[in-house]
Amino acid sequence: MLTFPEIDPVALSLGPLKIRWYGLMYVVGFLGAWWLARRRALRPGSTWRVEDVDDLIFFCVFGVILGGRIGWLLFYGQHALAEDPSYWYKIWQ
């Protein structure tokens, strides 16, 4: 049988603030995409504009956060949502 390593999901803990590994990977992914897309927008002859890249990344970040929260509530948090209807916007829980 395979044994899986027990990696702590918290990468960094600063008092009550806990930064998790998957959150860091989202930040790295979005920063990398933003950097690459801006480089492409700055190339001569590109049809992309820098402002469009910034808007796209902003809406992607917003969509990932909102979509992740809605998906978590639909698949895992139905019990918590039934107990407290305001639970959907408490992203720190």
C-alpha positions as CSV (number, residue, x, y, z in Angstrom):
1,M,0.0,0.0,0.0
2,L,1.2,3.5,-0.8
3,T,1.7,5.9,2.0
4,F,1.2,9.6,1.4
5,P,3.4,12.2,3.0
6,E,1.8,14.3,5.6
7,I,2.5,17.8,4.4
8,D,1.2,20.7,6.5
9,P,-1.2,22.7,4.4
10,V,-0.2,25.9,6.1
11,A,2.9,27.3,4.5
12,L,3.3,30.3,6.8
13,S,1.5,31.3,10.0
14,L,1.6,34.9,11.2
15,G,-0.5,35.0,14.4
16,P,-4.1,34.3,13.4
17,L,-3.3,34.7,9.7
18,K,-2.5,31.4,8.0
19,I,-1.2,31.3,4.4
20,R,-1.8,28.0,2.8
21,W,0.2,26.3,0.0
22,Y,-2.6,26.3,-2.5
23,G,-3.2,30.0,-1.9
24,L,0.5,30.7,-2.7
25,M,0.3,28.6,-5.8
26,Y,-2.8,30.7,-7.0
27,V,-0.8,33.9,-6.5
28,V,2.3,32.4,-8.3
29,G,0.0,31.3,-11.2
30,F,-1.8,34.6,-11.5
31,L,1.4,36.6,-11.3
32,G,3.1,34.4,-13.9
33,A,0.1,34.7,-16.3
34,W,0.0,38.5,-15.8
35,W,3.7,38.9,-16.5
36,L,3.6,36.7,-19.6
37,A,0.5,38.4,-21.0
38,R,1.9,41.8,-20.4
39,R,5.1,40.8,-22.2
40,R,3.0,39.7,-25.2
41,A,0.9,42.9,-25.1
42,L,4.1,44.9,-25.3
43,R,5.4,43.2,-28.4
44,P,5.3,45.2,-31.6
45,G,2.3,44.3,-33.7
46,S,0.4,42.7,-30.8
47,T,-3.4,43.1,-30.8
48,W,-3.4,42.9,-27.0
49,R,-3.4,46.0,-24.9
50,V,-1.8,46.2,-21.5
51,E,-5.0,47.6,-20.0
52,D,-6.9,44.6,-21.4
53,V,-4.4,42.2,-19.8
54,D,-4.8,43.9,-16.4
55,D,-8.6,43.7,-16.6
56,L,-8.5,40.1,-17.7
57,I,-6.3,39.1,-14.7
58,F,-8.5,41.1,-12.3
59,F,-11.6,39.3,-13.4
60,C,-9.9,35.9,-13.4
61,V,-8.8,36.4,-9.8
62,F,-12.3,37.6,-8.9
63,G,-13.9,34.6,-10.7
64,V,-11.5,32.1,-9.1
65,I,-12.2,33.4,-5.6
66,L,-16.0,33.5,-6.1
67,G,-16.2,30.3,-8.0
68,G,-14.1,28.5,-5.5
69,R,-16.3,29.6,-2.6
70,I,-19.5,28.7,-4.4
71,G,-18.1,25.3,-5.4
72,W,-16.9,24.6,-1.8
73,L,-20.4,25.6,-0.5
74,L,-22.2,23.4,-3.0
75,F,-20.0,20.3,-2.4
76,Y,-18.8,20.5,1.2
77,G,-20.5,23.3,3.1
78,Q,-24.2,22.6,2.7
79,H,-24.5,21.8,6.4
80,A,-22.7,25.0,7.5
81,L,-24.9,27.0,5.1
82,A,-28.1,25.5,6.5
83,E,-27.1,26.4,10.0
84,D,-25.9,29.9,9.2
85,P,-27.2,31.5,5.9
86,S,-24.6,34.3,6.1
87,Y,-21.8,31.6,6.0
88,W,-21.4,32.0,2.3
89,Y,-19.4,35.3,2.5
90,K,-17.3,34.3,5.5
91,I,-14.3,33.3,3.4
92,W,-12.0,33.2,6.4
93,Q,-13.8,30.1,7.8
